[in-house]
Amino acid sequence: MKLIKLMNKIPGGIMVIPLLAGVIINTFIPDALQIGGATTGLLKDGTNCLMGLFLICCGASISFKQVGAPLYKGALLTILKFVIGVAIGWGVQMVFGPEGFLGLTPVVLIAVLTNSSGSIYATLAARFGDSTDVGAVSVLSVNDGPFLTMVALGATGMSDIPFLTLLATILPIIIGVVWGNLDKDFKEMAEKALPFIIIFFSFVLGAGMSFITVIEAGVAGILLGILVLFFSGFLVNLIYCLILRKRTAVGAAAGTAAGNSVATPAAIAAADPSFAPYANAATAQCSAACVVTAILCPVMVAFLDKRIKKKMEKEVKTKIEEK
């Protein structure tokens, strides 16, 4: 069997194939992952552990001299996603009112478009970008959960980002950066371990999703996922490239709906009872968007990366012929 070779041939395959395997097993035989012991600990409940290990390995490849770049890229992606998400949600509110269009409310649009999966972004950034792209997740993680949605809606009581939550995301990267800069052997070992970790990490992410949620949400949930891919992924990346003056597909890796976004509708309903009637449908739609974007975003990033590299190679070839 040459599964690794197959994964490398398929766009984003090293992440998409294990992720799909996790989704399929969790959808049809979920009890297989709940037998306990090391099996459940790794393949079902290992998200946080593998995420921490993944970020340590990514941090090890960041030089002390590169610290400013990850912060800048992370802030840029976070701001772009926030502005575009709020603009779309506000526009739908102005035109269609609080009930939105095609079953999608302004609140659920803002909740999902301003939110992204830091784990999927970091995995794709490691695959198609460099260490500074991966490091950007330390800032991008700010949009994980209902915080920015609450800010966008003008809600009160969440005006401060929980320090420990932010520290919990950044600390593994810091450990990796320090250790990697002090020990070159560790840096090399961490870089070699990344593909191996990505495979299992992707499976665990898939094991937390189900195709059933997509069916329950119906067309609205699938449409929400597509909107996230386009506006929060493709459009964000387009503007991101213009500002950086660099062609890259990494910005599109932010075009996902985070797993935590599923809890956002309930959090908003608790803060604003007027949203309560829409909360259940919004929760199902967020779940569907998570599954759709988790599967299609890696494919989109891989496609854009291949297209960009092909275009750059053509330009280089043209310049050589002109000379």
For each residue, the residues with C-beta under 8 A, 3 or more apart:
1:
2: 5 6
3: 6 7 17
4: 7 8 14
5: 2 8 9
6: 2 3 9 10 13 17
7: 3 4 10 13 14 17 18 199
8: 4 5 13 14
9: 5 6 13
10: 6 7 13 16 17
11: 16 298 299 302 303 306
12: 15 16 124 127 298 299 301 302
13: 6 7 8 9 10 16 17 302
14: 4 7 8 17 18 127 195 198 199 202
15: 12 18 19 120 123 124 127 198 202 298
16: 10 11 12 13 19 20 202 295 298 299
17: 3 6 7 10 13 14 20 21 202
18: 7 14 15 21 22 199 200 202 203 206
19: 15 16 22 23 202 203 205 206 294 295 298
20: 16 17 23 24 206 295
21: 17 18 24 25 203 206
22: 18 19 25 26 43 202 203 204 205 206 207 208 209
23: 19 20 26 27 206 207 209 210 211 291 294 295
24: 20 21 27 28 206 211
25: 21 22 28 29 30 32 33 206 207
26: 22 23 30 33 206 207 208 209 210
27: 23 24 30 210 211 212
28: 24 25
29: 25 32
30: 25 26 27 33 34 210
31: 34 35
32: 25 29 35
33: 25 26 30 39 40 43 44 207
34: 30 31 40 44
35: 31 32 39 40
36: 39 40
37: 40 41
38: 41 42
39: 33 35 36 42 43 44
40: 33 34 35 36 37 43 44 45
41: 37 38 44 45 46
42: 38 39 45 46 200 204
43: 22 33 39 40 46 200 203 204 207
44: 33 34 39 40 41 204 207 208
45: 40 41 42
46: 41 42 43 49 50 200 204
47: 50 51 119 201 204 205 208
48: 51 52
49: 46 52 53
50: 46 47 53 54 197 200 201 204
51: 47 48 54 55 119 172 201
52: 48 49 55 56 172
53: 49 50 56 57 172 197
54: 50 51 57 58 119 122 123 126 194 197 198 201
55: 51 52 58 59 122 137 169 172 173 176
56: 52 53 59 60 172 173 175 176 179 190
57: 53 54 60 61 176 190 191 193 194 197
58: 54 55 61 62 122 126 131 134 135 173 176 190 194
59: 55 56 62 134 135 172 173 174 175 176 177 179 180
60: 56 57 176 177 179 180 186 187 190 191
61: 57 58 131 134 176 180 187 190 191
62: 58 59 66 67 70 131 132 134 135 173 176 177 180
63: 66 131 181
64: 67 177 181
65:
66: 62 63 69 70 131 132 135
67: 62 64 70 71 135 177
68: 71 72
69: 66 72 73 132 135
70: 62 66 67 73 74 131 132 133 134 135 136 138 139
71: 67 68 74 75 135 136 138 139
72: 68 69 75 76
73: 69 70 76 77 132 133 135 136 139 244
74: 70 71 77 78 135 136 137 138 139 140
75: 71 72 78 79 139
76: 72 73 79 80 240 243 244
77: 73 74 80 81 136 139 140 236 240 251 254
78: 74 75 81 82 139 140 142 143
79: 75 76 82 83
80: 76 77 83 84 236 239 240 251
81: 77 78 84 85 113 114 116 143 232 236 254
82: 78 79 85 86 114 143 148 152
83: 79 80 86 87
84: 80 81 87 88 113 231 232 235 236
85: 81 82 88 89 109 110 112 113 114 115 152 231 232
86: 82 83 89 90 110 114 152
87: 83 84 90 91
88: 84 85 91 92 109 110 113 227 231
89: 85 86 92 93 106 107 109 110 113 152
90: 86 87 93 94 106 110
91: 87 88 94 95
92: 88 89 95 96 100 101 104 105 106 109
93: 89 90 96 97 98 100 106
94: 90 91
95: 91 92 101
96: 92 93 99 100 101 106
97: 93 100
98: 93 105 106 107 274 278
99: 96 105 278
100: 92 93 96 97 103 104 105 106 108 109
101: 92 95 96 104
102: 219 220 223
103: 100 218 219 220 281 285
104: 92 100 101 108 109 220 223 224 227 285
105: 92 98 99 100 108 109 275 278 282
106: 89 90 92 93 96 98 100 109 110
107: 89 98 110 111 149 153 265 268 275 278 282
108: 100 104 105 111 112 224 265 278 282 285 286
109: 85 88 89 92 100 104 105 106 112 113 224 227
110: 85 86 88 89 90 106 107 113 114 149 152 153
111: 107 108 114 115 146 149 261 264 265 268 282 286
112: 85 108 109 115 224 228 232 257 261 264 285 286 289
113: 81 84 85 88 89 109 110 227 228 231 232
114: 81 82 85 86 110 111 143 148 149 152
115: 85 111 112 143 144 145 148 149 257 258 260 261 264
116: 81 120 121 140 143 144 232 254 255 256 257 258
117: 120 121 144 205 256 257 258 259 290 293 294
118: 121 122 137 140 141 144 169 258
119: 47 51 54 122 123 201 205
120: 15 116 117 123 124 205 253 256 293 294 297 298
121: 116 117 118 124 125 136 137 140 253 254 256
122: 54 55 58 118 119 125 126 134 137
123: 15 54 119 120 126 127 198 201 202
124: 12 15 120 121 127 128 129 250 253 297 298 301
125: 121 122 128 129 133 134 136 137 250 253
126: 54 58 122 123 129 133 134 194 198
127: 12 14 15 123 124 198
128: 124 125 248 249 250 253 301 302 305
129: 124 125 126 132 133 134 248 250 253
130: 133 134
131: 58 61 62 63 66 70 134 135
132: 62 66 69 70 73 129 135 136
133: 70 73 125 126 129 130 136 248 250
134: 58 59 61 62 70 122 125 126 129 130 131 137
135: 58 59 62 66 67 69 70 71 73 74 131 132 138 173
136: 70 71 73 74 77 121 125 132 133 139 140
137: 55 74 118 121 122 125 134 140 141 169 173
138: 70 71 74 135 141 169 170 173
139: 70 71 73 74 75 77 78 136 142
140: 74 77 78 116 118 121 136 137 143 254
141: 118 137 138 144 166 169 170
142: 78 139 147 148 161 166
143: 78 81 82 114 115 116 140 147 148 258
144: 115 116 117 118 141 169 258 260
145: 115 165 258 260 261 263 264
146: 111 149 150 158 260 263 264 267 268
147: 142 143 150 151 158 161
148: 82 114 115 142 143 151 152
149: 107 110 111 114 115 146 152 153 264 268
150: 146 147 153 155 157 158 267 268 271
151: 147 148 154 155 158 159
152: 82 85 86 89 110 114 148 149
153: 107 110 149 150 268 272
154: 151
155: 150 151 158 268 271 272
156: 159 271
157: 150 271
158: 146 147 150 151 155
159: 151 156
160:
161: 142 147 165 166
162: 165 166
163: 166 167
164: 167 168
165: 145 161 162 168 169
166: 141 142 161 162 163 169 170
167: 163 164 170 171
168: 164 165 171
169: 55 118 137 138 141 144 165 166 172 173
170: 138 141 166 167 173 174
171: 167 168 174 175
172: 51 52 53 55 56 59 169 175 176
173: 55 56 58 59 62 135 137 138 169 170 176 177
174: 59 170 171 177 178
175: 56 59 171 172 178 179
176: 55 56 57 58 59 60 61 62 172 173 179 180 190
177: 59 60 62 64 67 173 174 180 181
178: 174 175 181 182
179: 56 59 60 175 176 182 183 186
180: 59 60 61 62 176 177 183 186 187 190
181: 63 64 177 178 187
182: 178 179 186
183: 179 180 186 187
184: 187 188
185: 188 189
186: 60 179 180 182 183 189 190
187: 60 61 180 181 183 184 190 191
188: 184 185 191 192
189: 185 186 192 193
190: 56 57 58 60 61 176 180 186 187 193 194
191: 57 60 61 187 188 194
192: 188 189 195
193: 57 189 190 196 197
194: 54 57 58 126 190 191 197 198
195: 14 192 198 199
196: 193 199 200
197: 50 53 54 57 193 194 200 201
198: 14 15 54 123 126 127 194 195 201 202
199: 7 14 18 195 196 202 203
200: 18 42 43 46 50 196 197 203 204
201: 47 50 51 54 119 123 197 198 204 205
202: 14 15 16 17 18 19 22 123 198 199 205 206
203: 18 19 21 22 43 199 200 206 207
204: 22 42 43 44 46 47 50 200 201 207 208
205: 19 22 47 117 119 120 201 202 208 209 294
206: 18 19 20 21 22 23 24 25 26 202 203 209 294
207: 22 23 25 26 33 43 44 203 204
208: 22 26 44 47 204 205 259
209: 22 23 26 205 206 213 259 287 290 291 294
210: 23 26 27 30 213 214 291
211: 23 24 27 214 215 291
212: 27 215 216
213: 209 210 216 217 221 284 287 288 290 291
214: 210 211 217 221 222 287 288 291 292
215: 211 212 218
216: 212 213 221 284 287 288
217: 213 214 220 221 222 224 281 284 285 287 288 289
218: 103 215 221 222
219: 102 103 222 223
220: 102 103 104 217 223 224 281 285 288
221: 213 214 216 217 218 224 225 284 285 287 288 289 292
222: 214 217 218 219 225 226 288 292
223: 102 104 219 220 226 227
224: 104 108 109 112 217 220 221 227 228 257 285 286 288 289 292
225: 221 222 228 229 257 288 289 290 291 292 293 296
226: 222 223 229 230 292
227: 88 104 109 113 223 224 230 231 232
228: 112 113 224 225 231 232 233 255 256 257 289 292 293
229: 225 226 232 233 234 255 292 293 296 297 300
230: 226 227 233 234 235 255
231: 84 85 88 113 227 228 234 235 236
232: 81 84 85 112 113 116 227 228 229 235 236 254 255 256
233: 228 229 230 236 237 251 252 253 254 255 256 293 297 300 301
234: 229 230 231 237 238 252 255 300 304
235: 84 230 231 232 238 239
236: 77 80 81 84 231 232 233 239 240 251 252 254 255
237: 233 234 240 241 248 249 250 251 252 254 255 304
238: 234 235 241 242 251
239: 80 235 236 242 243 251
240: 76 77 80 236 237 243 244 248 251
241: 237 238 244 245 246 247 248 251
242: 238 239 245
243: 76 239 240
244: 73 76 240 241 248
245: 241 242
246: 241
247: 241 308 311 312
248: 128 129 133 237 240 241 244 251 305 308
249: 128 237 252 253 301 302 304 305 308
250: 124 125 128 129 133 237 253 301
251: 77 80 233 236 237 238 239 240 241 248 254
252: 233 234 236 237 249 255 297 300 301 304
253: 120 121 124 125 128 129 233 249 250 256 297 301
254: 77 81 116 121 140 232 233 236 237 251
255: 116 228 229 230 232 233 234 236 237 252 293 297 300
256: 116 117 120 121 228 232 233 253 290 293 294 297
257: 112 115 116 117 224 225 228 261 286 289 290 292 293
258: 115 116 117 118 143 144 145 261 290
259: 117 208 209 262 290
260: 115 144 145 146 263 264
261: 111 112 115 145 257 258 264 286 289 290
262: 259 265 283 286 287 290
263: 145 146 260 266 267
264: 111 112 115 145 146 149 260 261 267 268 286
265: 107 108 111 262 268 269 275 278 279 280 282 283 286
266: 263 269 270 279 283
267: 146 150 263 264 270 271
268: 107 111 146 149 150 153 155 264 265 271 272 275 279
269: 265 266 272 273 275 276 278 279
270: 266 267
271: 150 155 156 157 267 268
272: 153 155 268 269 275
273: 269 276
274: 98
275: 105 107 265 268 269 272 278 279
276: 269 273 279
277:
278: 98 99 105 107 108 265 269 275 281 282
279: 265 266 268 269 275 276 282 283
280: 265 283 284
281: 103 217 220 278 284 285
282: 105 107 108 111 265 278 279 285 286
283: 262 265 266 279 280 286 287
284: 213 216 217 221 280 281 287 288
285: 103 104 108 112 217 220 221 224 281 282 288 289
286: 108 111 112 224 257 261 262 264 265 282 283 289 290
287: 209 213 214 216 217 221 262 283 284 290 291
288: 213 214 216 217 220 221 222 224 225 284 285 291 292
289: 112 217 221 224 225 228 257 261 285 286 292 293
290: 117 209 213 225 256 257 258 259 261 262 286 287 293 294
291: 23 209 210 211 213 214 225 287 288 294 295
292: 214 221 222 224 225 226 228 229 257 288 289 295 296
293: 117 120 225 228 229 233 255 256 257 289 290 296 297
294: 19 23 117 120 205 206 209 256 290 291 297 298
295: 16 19 20 23 291 292 298 299
296: 225 229 292 293 299 300
297: 120 124 229 233 252 253 255 256 293 294 300 301
298: 11 12 15 16 19 120 124 294 295 301 302
299: 11 12 16 295 296 302 303
300: 229 233 234 252 255 296 297 303 304
301: 12 124 128 233 249 250 252 253 297 298 304 305
302: 11 12 13 128 249 298 299 305 306
303: 11 299 300 306 307
304: 234 237 249 252 300 301 307 308
305: 128 248 249 301 302 308 309
306: 11 302 303 309 310
307: 303 304 310 311
308: 247 248 249 304 305 311 312
309: 305 306 312 313
310: 306 307 313 314
311: 247 307 308 314 315
312: 247 308 309 315 316
313: 309 310 316 317
314: 310 311 317 318
315: 311 312 318 319
316: 312 313 319 320
317: 313 314 320 321
318: 314 315 321 322
319: 315 316 322 323
320: 316 317 323
321: 317 318
322: 318 319
323: 319 320
